[in-house]
Amino acid sequence: MSTTGKIALGVGIASSALLAAWLLTGDRKEKTKMVVAKGARTLKGSLKSGKKVVAEETAYYI
């Protein structure tokens, strides 16, 4: 990995850590918890929706 890539990765990780710290302080903490919980419920509901994936045996090429 080049030096530029390492620097970009480091900046990305550092900015993510700062954003997480900011979101989890003060009154934003409760709002952040609600948003994350809502997303988890939505994801859990979509996984349990009972949709079955059917693999097609025949491939159609155009």
Secondary structure as GFF3:
##gff-version 3
##sequence-region A 1 62
A	DSSP	alpha_helix	3	23	.	.	.	ID=ss1
A	DSSP	alpha_helix	28	47	.	.	.	ID=ss2
###
